[in-house]
Amino acid sequence: MAAPRDAEVWKDVQTYYGQVLKKAADLQTNACVTSTRPVPKHIQEALQNVQEEVALRYYGCGLVIPECLENCWILDLGSGSGRDCYALSQLVGKKGHVTGIDMTEGQVEVAKKYIGYHMEKYGFQVPNVTFIHGYIEKLGEAGIKNESYDIIISNCVINLVPDKQEVLKEVYRVLKHGGELYFSDVYASLELPEEIRTHKVLWGECLGGALYWKDLAILAQKIGFCPPRLVTASLITVQNKEVERVIGNCRFVSATFRLFKLLKTEPAKRCQVIYNGGITGHKKELIFDANFTFKEGEIVEVDEETAAILKNSRFAQDFLITPIGEKLPTCGGCSALESKDVITDPFKLAEESDNMKSRCPPDVASGCCGTKKSC
């Protein structure tokens, strides 16, 4: 049995996304916007192939399509109308599979309605996408087994669940070792007061259930994940005077993080790595997160945590990884790990991104899904 407060939140969210919102333009904040990184061409093409009704009912707050997807099994938490699932189903290919789970029955019905449309468009004889009606903090009840997925994504949904620790515990359970949770969500600059946490519109707008950003690292460590890796962040603005009054001095940011699940092995060591290149859409350069960019053929010195992730995840085949000091093949360049602070604060990253955008020419063209091309 769900706690009374949890059941009330579920009902309010289902009503908001099933009945109040009919399209993304109905939202009252920009919490559900995509982040500011350029969108690779192959992803743009995949998104353009998504059926119109499915795309119109997309309410995500980021682009949750990571790299190196061929043949992967992917689970989408809070898949809504299925936009991300259908884009991903093209990218994983016939041997991969994508499962979407959502608690709003109306959204699941929209997603299921277009399975045949998309499979015919992609030329797949057997569907490689499935949609389930269920709760993301109760994946076991939905029939999702232990260690069954390579990647789990979530697009502005975990904030809608009262018990975020239970969501992350379930994610950890169903991820394979070496797998990751790649997700966009909304975070708060402080612990939310009761007035915000009980405001129905703010819950639906992804603000009322936002996690204090520092608590993500605490939860991740408690459950067993590697420390969160910040990828992108964008400040959220509010276009509603009543909402502005309620939130007061609290600030919100939409941010994308990576959380990896690795086997507990011997302590990792700092390493030097060379990206071999060739990942679809990232053949010459892989922007792994806000702190590490790997260029093909360039030696990069990485910390213990990054070395362990590259060595024990699906990225292992794409890197040459050796202990520091060992001779490597002659390459195009060398980048030592600098002593500067690693960025973990999404508000700091968002502010830096805004400062960079303010230096862009005013006529910089928009990219796909509302993103802006970088300077």
C-alpha positions in Angstrom: 0.0 0.0 0.0 1.2 3.5 -0.9 1.4 6.1 1.8 -1.6 8.5 1.6 0.6 11.4 0.5 2.3 9.3 -2.2 -1.1 8.1 -3.5 -2.3 11.7 -3.6 0.8 12.8 -5.6 0.4 9.9 -8.1 -3.2 10.9 -8.7 -2.3 14.6 -9.1 0.5 13.8 -11.6 -1.6 11.4 -13.6 -4.4 14.0 -13.9 -1.9 16.8 -14.8 -0.2 14.7 -17.6 -3.2 12.7 -18.7 -5.8 15.5 -18.7 -4.5 19.0 -18.0 -1.6 18.9 -20.4 -2.3 18.2 -24.1 0.9 19.5 -25.6 4.3 20.8 -24.4 3.1 24.4 -25.0 0.6 24.0 -22.1 3.5 24.0 -19.5 3.9 27.1 -17.2 7.7 26.9 -16.8 10.6 26.0 -19.0 11.5 23.1 -16.7 10.7 20.7 -19.6 13.2 22.1 -22.1 16.2 20.4 -23.7 19.7 21.2 -22.6 22.2 23.4 -24.4 24.5 20.9 -26.1 24.4 20.5 -29.9 22.4 17.5 -31.0 24.4 15.0 -33.2 23.0 14.6 -36.7 22.1 10.9 -36.2 19.9 11.8 -33.2 18.3 14.6 -35.0 17.3 12.2 -37.8 16.0 9.7 -35.3 13.9 12.3 -33.6 12.5 13.5 -36.9 11.2 10.0 -37.6 9.0 10.0 -34.6 5.3 10.2 -35.3 3.7 13.7 -34.8 1.3 13.0 -32.0 4.0 11.2 -30.0 6.4 14.1 -30.5 3.8 16.8 -29.5 3.1 15.1 -26.2 6.8 15.1 -25.2 7.4 16.9 -21.8 11.0 16.0 -21.1 13.6 18.4 -19.6 16.7 17.2 -21.4 18.0 15.0 -24.2 18.6 11.6 -22.7 20.2 9.8 -25.6 23.7 8.7 -24.6 26.5 7.3 -26.8 27.4 3.8 -27.8 23.9 2.3 -28.1 24.2 -0.4 -30.8 22.5 -3.7 -29.6 21.9 -2.3 -26.1 18.8 -3.1 -23.9 17.4 0.2 -22.6 14.7 1.0 -20.1 13.0 4.4 -20.2 11.5 5.4 -16.8 8.4 7.6 -17.3 8.3 7.1 -21.0 5.2 9.1 -21.6 4.0 9.1 -25.2 7.2 7.2 -26.2 9.2 9.9 -28.1 12.6 8.9 -26.6 11.8 5.2 -26.8 11.0 5.4 -30.5 14.1 7.5 -31.2 16.2 5.0 -29.2 14.7 1.9 -30.9 16.2 3.1 -34.2 19.6 3.6 -32.6 19.9 0.3 -30.8 19.0 -1.6 -34.0 17.2 -4.9 -34.5 19.3 -6.7 -32.0 18.7 -4.1 -29.2 15.5 -3.5 -27.3 13.8 -0.5 -25.6 11.2 -0.8 -22.9 9.1 2.2 -21.7 7.2 2.3 -18.4 4.8 5.0 -17.4 2.1 5.4 -14.7 -0.2 7.5 -16.8 -2.4 5.1 -18.8 -3.4 7.6 -21.4 0.2 8.3 -22.3 1.0 4.5 -22.5 -2.0 4.1 -24.9 -0.7 6.9 -27.2 2.8 5.2 -27.2 1.4 1.7 -28.0 -0.8 3.0 -30.8 2.2 3.8 -32.9 4.4 0.7 -32.5 3.4 -0.6 -35.9 3.9 2.8 -37.6 7.5 3.1 -36.3 8.5 -0.5 -36.9 7.3 -0.3 -40.6 9.2 3.1 -40.9 12.4 1.6 -39.6 12.1 -1.6 -41.6 12.0 -3.9 -38.5 10.1 -7.1 -38.9 9.9 -7.8 -35.2 9.1 -4.9 -32.8 12.1 -3.9 -30.6 10.1 -1.7 -28.3 7.6 -2.5 -25.5 5.5 -0.2 -23.4 4.3 -1.0 -19.8 1.8 0.7 -17.5 3.4 0.8 -14.1 5.3 2.7 -11.5 9.1 3.5 -11.8 9.7 2.8 -8.1 8.0 -0.6 -8.4 9.7 -2.1 -11.4 9.5 -5.6 -9.9 5.7 -5.4 -9.9 5.9 -4.6 -13.6 7.9 -7.8 -14.2 11.3 -6.2 -14.8 14.1 -8.6 -13.7 17.4 -8.1 -12.0 20.4 -7.0 -14.1 18.4 -7.0 -17.3 19.3 -3.6 -18.9 22.5 -2.0 -20.2 21.2 1.5 -19.9 18.3 3.2 -18.1 17.2 6.6 -19.1 14.7 9.1 -17.5 13.6 12.4 -18.8 12.2 14.8 -16.2 10.3 12.1 -14.3 12.1 11.1 -11.1 11.2 14.4 -9.5 7.6 13.4 -9.9 8.0 10.5 -7.5 7.9 11.1 -3.7 10.3 8.3 -2.8 13.4 8.9 -5.0 15.6 6.5 -3.0 13.2 3.7 -3.9 13.5 4.6 -7.6 17.3 4.6 -7.5 17.3 1.3 -5.6 15.1 -0.3 -8.3 17.4 1.2 -11.0 20.4 -0.3 -9.4 18.7 -3.7 -9.2 17.7 -3.9 -12.8 21.0 -2.5 -14.3 23.7 -4.9 -15.4 27.1 -4.4 -13.9 28.9 -1.7 -16.1 25.5 -0.2 -16.9 24.4 3.3 -16.3 21.4 5.5 -15.5 21.6 8.5 -17.9 18.9 10.9 -16.9 17.7 14.5 -17.0 15.8 15.9 -14.0 15.0 19.1 -12.1 17.1 20.0 -9.0 16.6 22.7 -6.3 19.1 25.1 -4.8 18.0 24.2 -1.3 15.8 21.9 0.7 12.2 22.6 -0.5 9.8 24.2 2.1 6.4 22.6 2.7 4.5 25.2 0.6 6.4 24.2 -2.5 6.3 20.5 -1.8 2.5 20.4 -1.5 1.7 22.7 -4.4 -0.2 20.7 -7.0 0.8 22.8 -10.1 4.5 22.8 -9.0 4.5 19.0 -8.7 3.1 18.8 -12.3 5.6 21.3 -13.5 8.5 19.2 -12.1 9.4 21.8 -9.3 7.4 20.6 -6.3 9.3 17.3 -6.1 12.7 18.5 -7.1 15.6 17.0 -5.2 18.1 19.3 -3.4 21.0 18.8 -5.8 23.6 17.8 -3.2 21.3 15.0 -2.0 21.7 13.1 -5.3 25.4 12.2 -4.5 24.3 11.1 -1.0 21.6 8.8 -2.3 23.9 7.4 -5.1 26.6 6.5 -2.6 24.1 4.9 -0.2 22.7 2.7 -2.9 26.1 1.7 -4.4 26.5 3.8 -7.6 29.6 5.6 -8.6 29.5 9.4 -7.8 27.2 11.3 -10.2 28.8 12.7 -13.3 27.3 16.0 -14.4 26.8 16.3 -18.2 24.7 19.4 -18.9 22.6 22.0 -16.9 20.2 24.8 -17.7 18.6 27.3 -15.3 14.8 27.2 -15.2 12.7 30.3 -15.6 9.0 30.7 -14.5 6.4 32.5 -16.6 3.6 32.5 -13.9 3.4 35.2 -11.2 1.6 33.0 -8.7 4.3 30.3 -9.1 7.0 32.9 -8.7 5.5 34.0 -5.4 5.4 30.5 -4.0 9.0 29.5 -4.9 10.5 32.7 -3.5 14.3 32.6 -3.3 14.5 28.9 -4.3 16.2 28.4 -7.7 15.8 25.4 -10.0 17.9 23.9 -12.7 17.4 21.1 -15.2 20.5 18.9 -15.3 21.6 15.7 -16.9 23.7 13.2 -14.9 25.3 9.8 -15.5 25.2 7.2 -12.7 27.3 4.0 -13.3 26.9 0.7 -11.6 30.3 -1.1 -11.3 31.4 -4.3 -9.6 33.3 -3.7 -6.4 36.8 -4.6 -7.4 40.3 -3.7 -6.4 40.9 0.1 -5.9 41.2 1.9 -9.3 44.3 3.8 -10.3 44.7 7.0 -12.3 45.3 6.1 -15.9 46.1 7.6 -19.3 43.6 6.8 -22.0 43.3 7.2 -25.7 39.9 7.4 -27.4 40.0 5.1 -30.4 37.2 7.1 -32.2 34.4 5.6 -34.2 31.4 5.8 -31.9 28.4 6.7 -34.0 27.8 10.4 -34.0 31.0 10.9 -32.0 33.7 9.6 -34.4 36.3 12.3 -33.7 35.3 13.6 -30.3 33.4 12.2 -27.3 32.0 14.7 -24.8 31.7 12.3 -21.9 30.5 14.8 -19.3 31.0 18.4 -18.3 34.6 17.6 -17.2 36.0 15.2 -19.7 36.1 15.4 -23.5 38.0 12.8 -25.4 39.4 13.5 -28.9 40.4 10.6 -31.2 44.0 9.7 -30.8 44.8 12.1 -27.9 46.2 10.9 -24.6 44.1 12.1 -21.6 45.1 11.6 -18.0 42.0 10.6 -16.0 41.2 10.1 -12.3 40.6 6.8 -10.6 36.8 6.9 -10.9 36.8 7.8 -14.6 39.4 5.1 -15.3 37.2 2.5 -13.6 34.1 3.5 -15.5 35.8 3.5 -18.9 37.4 0.1 -18.2 34.3 -1.6 -16.9 31.5 -0.3 -19.0 30.3 -0.5 -22.6 33.0 2.1 -23.4 35.9 -0.3 -22.7 36.3 -1.3 -26.4 36.5 2.3 -27.5 39.5 3.2 -25.3 43.1 2.2 -24.9 43.7 2.4 -21.1 47.1 2.1 -19.5 48.7 3.0 -16.1 50.3 6.5 -16.0 53.9 6.4 -17.1 53.5 3.5 -19.5 54.6 4.2 -23.0 51.7 4.7 -25.5 51.6 4.8 -29.3 52.5 8.2 -30.8 49.3 10.2 -30.9 47.9 13.5 -32.0 48.3 15.2 -28.6 48.4 14.9 -24.9 46.1 16.3 -22.2 47.1 15.9 -18.5 44.5 15.9 -15.8 44.5 19.5 -14.6 44.4 20.5 -10.9 41.3 22.7 -11.5 38.1 21.7 -9.6 35.8 19.2 -11.2 32.4 20.7 -11.7 29.7 18.9 -9.8 27.3 21.8 -9.1 24.6 22.0 -11.8 23.9 25.7 -10.9 27.6 26.6 -11.5 27.6 24.8 -14.8 24.3 26.4 -15.9 25.6 29.9 -15.1 28.8 29.2 -17.0 26.7 28.0 -20.0 24.6 31.2 -19.8 27.7 33.3 -19.7 29.0 31.5 -22.8 25.7 31.9 -24.6 25.7 35.7 -23.8 29.0 35.9 -25.8 27.4 34.2 -28.8 26.3 36.2 -31.8 22.6 37.0 -31.5 21.8 35.2 -34.7 23.2 31.8 -33.6 20.9 29.3 -35.2 18.7 27.0 -33.1 19.4 23.3 -33.1 16.9 20.4 -32.9 14.4 20.3 -30.0 15.0 23.8 -28.8 18.7 23.4 -28.2 21.2 26.1 -29.2 24.3 25.4 -31.1 27.4 26.3 -29.2 29.6 29.2 -30.1 
